[in-house]
Amino acid sequence: MVRPNNNQLPENLPQLQNLIKRDPESYSDEFHIQYQHFLSLLEVFALNPSEENKSLDDIVMFIAQVAQCYPAVCEEFPKRLSDLLRNYATVLDPAMRNCFVKALILLRNKNLVPALDILELFFQLLRCPDKNLRTFLQTHIVTDIKNMNAKHKDMKLNSSLQAFMYSMLKDANPKAAKMSVDIMIELYKKNIWNDAKTVNVIATVGCFSKVTKVLVTSLKFFLGHDEEDEEEDSDSENEVDLKGALMANRVNKKTKKRTKQLAQIKKQAVKAQKKKKNAPAFNFSGIHLVHNPQGMAEGLFKQLQATNERFEVKLMHLDVISRLIGIHELFLFGFYPYITRFLQPHQRQVTRVLQFAAQASHELVPGDIIEPILKTIANNFITERNSSDVMAIGLNATREICMRCPLAMGEDLLQDLAMYKTYKEKSVMMAARSLITLYREQLPALLHKKDRGRQTEAQAERKVRAYGEREVHDTVLGAEALLKDSKTIDIESDEDTDSNDGEWVNVTHSDGEGGAADEDDDEEDEDDDEDEEDEDNSDEEDEEGENSDEGVESGEESVKTKKEKKDIKILSQKEAAQELALTRIFTDEDFKRINAANLKKTVTSARKRPLEQDRAEFVKLNSIEMIYKKRKHDKESRLETVQAGRQDRERFGWKDGRVNEHCSKTNREKRKTKNFGMLRHKARSKVKKSFKDKQQALRKHLLHQKKMK
């Protein structure tokens, strides 16, 4: 009896695939047969590429799986698939197109296809009207480029892909251009293409695209730090309350569910603690890497004036332009009159417009350019015909603008706004006082004498800068606080070295040179001696002209003796601090002491807390919308008001309508005071019946009616 042939390899491709991967040489003939079959199917498919061919689909995936076993035979296989996709990408059946793409991805993962060739092909496939395919290709492109740059960045390949991406952003197909800019932004956020070339491609092409979606996506890229702030806010809101969970678990009944929840909360707390300890990863905004910020700002402003897009897109333009002006300190004088038109209390998103005005202010802008904005805010917002919230927002916006450009404020306007420090509404009062505090630090001469306050040490050391003047420091500010602990400088002080009462100490060099205090004393003695000599000489000249020459000679001799005393170099405290900064590496403890000393200067003989004057890159919207509210009543006074209103008033709630209050009540009234267990059976009967129950009840009722007849 002859056994039937059980060889099913020609038809069973998964089995053949498994056997080939185990022993490629033994099944070489079977693979050649399948490859020839693929070529014949491919010729037939090319005649009608819009029709789905299941056999071709299966054999393409089979060859892609085992192509690494026969590289010589499959050398032309990727090229054939690429040519099919290039020539018939838009007319191919979606299933067949996805099959060819997946086969090429398999070959790429096995390094059988050059990365640049397949990525260029996939970028061209973004033109296809297939959303699922475009999403799949975007994920693969990002993942592939990320894997290629995992160990080290391939600059040559990245440069070629970026150049190709530059051309794709100009593509006439809006979907392909939008997907290209999305890929570039995602690669930038993943720190793969976080170089200036990627940013400038988006800045020069994406921000000026005629496709609205590409334009909006590119503008949002330069505003991406706001999303990070929102994530931080959401993280702060979702903080784990481990202490409360432990207390609840100790008090409540122990169950498996609560034990499991407590264990999960502990894991979250540990994870949050580790996250806080990790060093923060800074991802700078792409706006810092723009090569030509002035040209970009001018181009965006020109595009803004000519655009007919919706108001939200215009706000994005204003935001990006204001950030470019503020960060790079640009000159775009036409921007300020344009934004002044939107400074009205009834304007939609007016607080954001005020934010843009503050962001576009910096010290190099002449005060005459920004002064009209301040006057417009004062006339439209800071008037008593508006509500207190509007006035407070106007004062806050004025403060933020003046913080970045103090010279824009005029003396008369500042003194008028300072008069709101005694306004009846606390929100306005606090906003006005914050403006006064700002100018106490910056330009106290513009304030009225009674508003200047007591001068602090920090204010005394600060120099009022003119327009365009830069403050250059030749040492670390506050390094004088470290002179006591300096190893290269000896300290002569009667007090303990740990004490710091704010007084300067005598500083001498390690070689025994004179200190700063000695220098001051010597200078004072020298000045006194010189004054006395001048007086003596003048008296001698008036009284006796003959003795004048003798006085001059004695003065010269005294000067010579003082110069001999100054043969040893004397360092002042500032010079000693400068030498210390040049010869010593400061530690974290040193900087803590420096910060403490600088903080003490800001509060000496002045406020309880210092004013934060550090200019941030971006103006926070909360700084303008922050309104101080004072409760009219605390809890006790509100309870007193409630109790006073209840006097001489009938009891609120249900009223007994019986004529005789001693007579019995109805069952309905008694039911309100009964325990629920006594009424459970009645409450259960009120449950809504299902359709089946209604059918049965109706049938029972009809049968009963029929029997009664």
PEPE-V534525 format. One record per run of one state. SS is the DSSP state (@ for helix, = for strand, . for the rest). FROM is the first residue (numbers start at 1). LEN is the number of residues. If there is no record, write none. Layout:
# PEPE-V534525
SS;FROM;LEN, SS;FROM;LEN
This chain:
# PEPE-V534525
.;1;12, @;13;10, .;23;5, @;28;20, .;48;6, @;54;16, .;70;3, @;73;16, .;89;5, @;94;16, .;110;5, @;115;11, .;126;5, @;131;18, .;149;6, @;155;15, .;170;4, @;174;16, .;190;6, @;196;9, .;205;1, @;206;3, .;209;3, @;212;10, .;222;3, @;225;13, .;238;4, @;242;10, .;252;4, @;256;22, .;278;8, @;286;4, .;290;3, @;293;14, .;307;4, @;311;18, .;329;5, @;334;7, .;341;9, @;350;10, .;360;7, @;367;14, .;381;7, @;388;17, .;405;1, @;406;3, .;409;2, @;411;12, .;423;3, @;426;16, .;442;2, @;444;3, .;447;2, @;449;3, .;452;5, @;457;5, .;462;17, @;479;7, .;486;3, =;489;4, .;493;13, =;506;4, .;510;6, @;516;28, .;544;4, @;548;18, .;566;7, @;573;11, .;584;4, @;588;16, .;604;17, @;621;5, .;626;9, @;635;12, .;647;20, @;667;5, .;672;4, @;676;10, .;686;5, @;691;18, .;709;1
